[in-house]
Amino acid sequence: MVFNNINPKKTHELSELIQRCGKIDKDILDYLEEANILNHYYIEARYPIDAPMVYPFEDAKQAIESVESIIKFIADKIIKN
């Protein structure tokens, strides 16, 4: 959004940001599921319960892959422009 001179409303909800960006470039909507996965981790990290969260290796791996795919998509779009 910033790359397109649009100031985004402040939010920590990645899926909401993806939906807003989808108004500029519909291709980013392909990453909505990844954003939903990542929202789960943000909420638990930001608002922890009594015990620290422990994630299985595969879940952590999926989260990292989701982040990497979203970053790659955005970086590729910026480089092309």
C-alpha positions in Angstrom: 0.0 0.0 0.0 2.8 2.4 0.9 4.5 1.6 -2.4 1.3 2.8 -4.1 1.2 6.0 -1.9 -1.6 4.7 0.3 -1.3 5.1 4.0 -2.7 1.9 5.6 -4.9 2.1 8.7 -2.9 0.7 11.6 -3.6 -2.9 12.3 -1.9 -6.1 13.3 -4.3 -8.2 11.4 -2.3 -9.5 8.4 -5.4 -10.9 6.7 -7.0 -7.5 6.8 -3.9 -5.9 5.3 -3.9 -8.6 2.5 -7.6 -7.9 1.8 -6.9 -4.1 1.5 -3.9 -4.7 -0.7 -6.2 -7.0 -2.8 -8.0 -3.8 -3.9 -4.7 -2.7 -5.6 -3.5 -6.1 -6.8 -5.8 -9.1 -6.7 -2.9 -11.5 -6.9 -2.0 -10.9 -3.3 -5.3 -12.4 -2.2 -3.7 -15.8 -3.0 -1.8 -15.3 0.3 -4.9 -14.8 2.5 -4.6 -18.3 4.0 -1.0 -17.7 4.9 -1.9 -14.4 6.5 -4.6 -16.2 8.6 -2.0 -18.7 9.7 0.4 -16.0 10.8 -2.4 -14.0 12.6 -2.6 -17.0 15.0 1.0 -16.6 16.1 0.9 -12.9 16.5 -2.1 -12.9 18.8 -0.5 -15.6 21.1 2.9 -13.8 21.1 1.3 -10.4 21.8 -1.1 -11.6 24.4 0.5 -14.6 26.1 -1.3 -16.8 28.6 0.3 -18.1 31.7 2.5 -20.7 30.1 4.8 -20.0 27.1 3.5 -21.3 23.8 5.4 -24.2 22.4 4.9 -25.0 18.7 5.6 -28.2 16.9 8.4 -28.0 14.4 6.1 -28.5 11.4 3.9 -25.6 12.5 6.8 -23.3 13.0 8.2 -24.4 9.6 4.8 -23.6 8.0 4.7 -20.2 9.6 8.2 -19.3 8.4 7.4 -20.5 4.8 4.2 -18.4 4.9 6.2 -15.3 5.8 8.8 -16.0 3.2 6.3 -16.5 0.4 4.5 -13.2 1.3 7.7 -11.3 1.5 8.9 -12.8 -1.9 5.6 -11.9 -3.6 5.8 -8.3 -2.3 9.5 -7.9 -3.1 9.0 -9.2 -6.7 6.1 -6.7 -7.2 8.3 -3.8 -6.1 11.3 -4.9 -8.2 9.0 -5.2 -11.3 7.8 -1.7 -10.8 
